[in-house]
Every structure is written in structure tokens, then in C-alpha cells.
Amino acid sequence: MTTPRPEEEKLFLPDPQPEPLVVKVRAVCGGLAGVVAAAVVWIKLGGLGPMLTTLLFIGMPAVCAFLAVRHGDRFWERLIRADD
């Protein structure tokens, strides 16, 4: 009988529930990444009106924080590899 490889085991086991401190760290780091991403988008678009700027700088960090908490390391891998 062969032992399963680690990536095979990962397919069948659900991700463990992260500790509360890990969730908070993921949320803060995701929110900071969202602020940086919103600033890059804002600069590339040449500035926006006050309403769209507010929505951008509230929405982008909120979405990034949610995705970082929900998906953890997979979120960061995709964010980093998006430039490739």
C-alpha cells in the first residue's frame, strides 16, 4: 500500500478553522493590501470624484480583508502571482 502524497491529502481534508488571532491578522493585512491596491487604481485612473474615491477606498480594503480571511494563503498566492 502506498502512502498518499501531501497534495492528495489536502484535496480530501477541509481547511482547519483558523484561530481568532490568525483571523484578525489576516483581516488587517488584507485590509492594508486593499488600501494599497485602491491607491494604485486611483492613481492609474488619474483620480476620481469624491464619491467614487470614497467607495474605492472603503470597498477595496473590505473585499481584500474578506478574501484574505476566507481564503488565507491561497488569496496571497493569487495576489502575488497576478503579476506573472
C-alpha positions as CSV (number, residue, x, y, z in Angstrom):
1,M,0.0,0.0,0.0
2,T,1.4,3.4,-0.9
3,T,1.1,6.4,1.3
4,P,-0.7,9.3,-0.2
5,R,1.3,12.4,-1.2
6,P,0.6,15.6,0.8
7,E,-1.2,17.3,-2.0
8,E,-3.5,14.4,-2.4
9,E,-4.4,14.5,1.3
10,K,-5.1,18.2,1.0
11,L,-7.8,17.5,-1.6
12,F,-9.9,15.5,0.8
13,L,-9.4,17.3,4.1
14,P,-11.2,20.5,4.8
15,D,-9.1,23.5,5.9
16,P,-8.9,23.7,9.6
17,Q,-10.7,26.6,11.4
18,P,-8.1,29.3,12.0
19,E,-7.5,30.7,15.5
20,P,-9.1,34.1,16.3
21,L,-5.7,35.8,16.3
22,V,-4.9,34.4,12.8
23,V,-8.3,35.7,11.6
24,K,-7.5,39.2,12.9
25,V,-4.0,39.3,11.4
26,R,-5.4,38.1,8.0
27,A,-8.1,40.8,8.1
28,V,-5.7,43.6,8.9
29,C,-3.1,42.5,6.3
30,G,-5.8,42.1,3.7
31,G,-7.2,45.5,4.5
32,L,-3.8,47.1,4.2
33,A,-3.3,45.3,0.9
34,G,-6.7,46.7,-0.2
35,V,-5.7,50.2,0.7
36,V,-2.5,49.9,-1.4
37,A,-4.5,48.3,-4.3
38,A,-7.1,51.1,-4.1
39,A,-4.3,53.8,-4.2
40,V,-2.8,52.1,-7.2
41,V,-6.1,52.0,-9.0
42,W,-6.9,55.6,-8.0
43,I,-3.5,56.9,-9.3
44,K,-3.8,54.9,-12.6
45,L,-7.2,56.3,-13.2
46,G,-6.0,59.8,-12.6
47,G,-8.1,60.5,-9.6
48,L,-11.8,60.1,-9.3
49,G,-14.7,62.2,-7.9
50,P,-15.2,62.3,-4.1
51,M,-18.0,59.7,-4.2
52,L,-16.1,57.1,-6.3
53,T,-12.9,57.7,-4.3
54,T,-14.7,57.1,-1.0
55,L,-16.3,53.9,-2.4
56,L,-13.0,52.7,-3.8
57,F,-11.1,53.3,-0.5
58,I,-13.8,51.6,1.5
59,G,-14.7,48.8,-0.8
60,M,-11.3,47.6,-1.9
61,P,-9.9,47.1,1.6
62,A,-13.2,45.4,2.7
63,V,-13.2,43.0,-0.2
64,C,-9.4,42.2,0.3
65,A,-9.9,41.7,4.0
66,F,-12.8,39.3,3.4
67,L,-10.9,37.3,0.8
68,A,-7.8,37.1,3.0
69,V,-9.8,35.8,5.9
70,R,-11.8,33.4,3.8
71,H,-9.1,32.0,1.6
72,G,-5.9,32.6,3.6
73,D,-2.7,31.7,1.8
74,R,-4.5,31.0,-1.5
75,F,-5.5,34.7,-1.6
76,W,-1.9,35.8,-1.1
77,E,-0.6,33.3,-3.7
78,R,-3.1,34.6,-6.3
79,L,-2.4,38.2,-5.4
80,I,1.4,37.7,-5.8
81,R,1.1,35.6,-9.0
82,A,-1.3,38.1,-10.6
83,D,1.7,40.0,-11.9
84,D,3.2,36.9,-13.6
